[in-house]
Amino acid sequence: MKKKHNLTKAQLEEIKELAKMKALKDLASHFNMSASTFRWIRKQQPEIDKIYQEVIKERDNKIYSLDDILEIEKMYKTLDSSSVARALGISIPTLTKAREKQPELESAIIRGINNRPSNFNYLTRNLKKLKKEENEMIKEQKEERVEQDSFQVVVKKNNKKKELNPETTESLFTRAPDDISQEEAIIRFRRLKEEDKKHRQLQELKRMNSRLN
């Protein structure tokens, strides 16, 4: 049996605004719940379903103003249909319906497409590639932070137990001995930096292998 989870009046007002630009799963995520849980809550609170349906109906039947159409034409000069629909907070099918309903919108979109730079497809592919690389870098950085946090937790536990062995657990994250000389400190730093570099390269190879497999 699902736990009762009614949304407050403030949250209901928030749904009115969010539903204009977000899909159901995104709305659920905003309130830190799954799509299935959000659907269940809609059944428990009919006012949520009423708000959602009214907003969706208004969004899907929207008549774009002249200013809106000019802005959409401008967007189509540099963006593809998926990106434009995402910027408008609607789906491709909803955008298609609007184009069929408003001939002036369709004409503006065609003008925007015709005014794209000659290398538009090349730029679009590069942009998607860059976004993919950026997402991969963000993911790798998160994984590295998790690894570092895990390592620091282990070090702290070992320190508490007084079982830490400097020869086997020494790294850039561990403090150098107080009595170490400046020359020894420099040698130690360079050695540990090289070990850290090899460790990162090994992790990258493992990630590459996992992607290939």
N, C-alpha and C positions, 0 to 999 in steps of 0.2 A: 504493500500500500504506500502510495507516495505521501511524503510529508506535506502538510498544508503550507502553502507559500503565497499568500495574497499580496498583491502589489499595492502600495500606498497611493493616495491621490496625487502626490507629487510625481510618482513614477508613471502614473496613468497620463499625466500631462506631458511627461517626457516622451512617452510612446507616441503621442500625437505628432511630435516634431521628428523623432527618429524614424518613424515609419515612412516619412516622406522620402527618405533617401536610403534606408537600410532594408535588406531582405530579412525574412523571419529569423534565419539562423544568426544573422548579425545582431538583430535585436536581442535574441536570447543570450548571445555572447556578451553583450553590453551589460546585462544583468547577472552575468556569471552563472549561466545555466545552459543546459543543452536545449536543442530545438524541440525535442520530444517533451521535455519538462515545460517549456514555454507553451506548447500546444495544450498540454494538460491544464495549465493555469488558465488559459483562454477559455477552456470549457468550464472551469470552476468559477471564473469571473466573466460573465457575459459582457460586461461593460468594456473589457479589454478587446474582446472579439469585435464588438461594435465599433470601437475606435479604430481598430486595425483595418477593418473592412471599409469603413468610410474613407480613411486616408488613402488606402490602396485604390479605391474607386476614383477618388479625386485625382490621384497621381496618374492613373492609367487613362483617364479621360481629359487630361489637361489640354487646354488650348494655348499654344505658345504665342506670346505677344511678339510684336515686331522687334523689340529689343532682344527678346529671347532668341528669336530666329537669327538675328544678326550675330549674336554671340556664338550660337551653334555653328553658323557658317564659318566664323573665325576659328573655332576649335577644329573644324574639319580640314583646315589648311595644314595643320600640324599633327593631328591625331587620327587614329583609325576609329571605326564605329564602336568597338568594344570600349575603348578609352573614353569616347564621348558619352556613351551610355552610362559608364561608371561615374563620370563627372556629373552627370545629370541625376544620378541616383536611381536609374531605371534599368530594366533589362533590354536586351536587343529586340525581343519580340514587341515590347512596349514602344520602343523607338520606331520600329517598323510600322506599327499601327498609327502612330502620330504622323509619320511621313505619308501614309495613305490617306489620312483624314485631312491633312493640311497641305495642299499642293504647293503653297508658298514655302513651306518648310522643306519639302522635297527639292524644290528649285534651289533654295539656299544651300542645301547640303551638296547638291551637284556642283554648284559654283565653287564651294569650298574645296571639293575634291579636285576640280579642274585647275584650281590655283595652287595646288600643292607643288613644292619644288620638284625638279626632275629626279632628284636622288631621294625622294620620300621613302621608298621601300627600303633602300639601303640604310637610311637613318633610323627607320622603325626597327629593322632587324638589329642594328647596333644598340639601340636603346633597350630592347628586350634582353639582349646579351648582357649589357651592363647591369640591368636590374637583377638578372639571374646571378651574376657574379657578386653583386652587392649583397644579395640575400644569402649566398653561400658564405661570404666573408663574415656576415653577422652571425650566422649559425656557428661557424668555426670559432669565432671570438667567444660566443656563449659557452661552447664546449670547453674551450681553454680556461675560461673563468671557473667553470664547474670543476675541472681538473685541479686548478690551483687552489680552489676552496677546499676540495677534498684532501689535497696534500697538506694544507695548513692545519686542517682538523686532525689529521694523523700525527703531525709534528707536535701539536699542542697536547694530544693524548699521551704521546711518548714522553714529552717533557714532564707531564704530571706524574707519570710512572717512573721517571728517572731512568728510563731504559733507552734513551736516544743515543745512537751510535754515530758520532760526527763523520766517521770515515765512510759509512755506507749511506747516510741520509743527507750529507752535506749538499747544498744547492744554493742558487741565488737567493732563495727564500730564507736561508738560515744565516744567522749572524756570525761574523768572523770572530775568532778568539780575541779577547781584549789585549793579550800580550803579543799579537802578531806584528811583525815589522811592516813598514810601508812597502818595501820591495816584495815581501811575501804576500801582502794583501793584493798587490797588483797582479802577481802571478796567479794567485788564487782566483781573483775575479775573472781573468782571461780564460783560465781553465774551466771554470764553472759556466762562463758564457758560451764557450765552445760546446760543452756538454749539453747545455740547454738548447743550443742550435741543432745539435744532432737529434735530440729528443723530439723537437718540433718537426724536423724533417721525417723522422720515423712515423710520427703521428699522421703527417700529411700523406705519406705512402700508404698507411693503413686505410685512411679515408678514401684515397683514390682506388685502392683495391676493392673496398666495400662498394663503391659506386659502380665499378666495372662488373662486380659479381651480382 
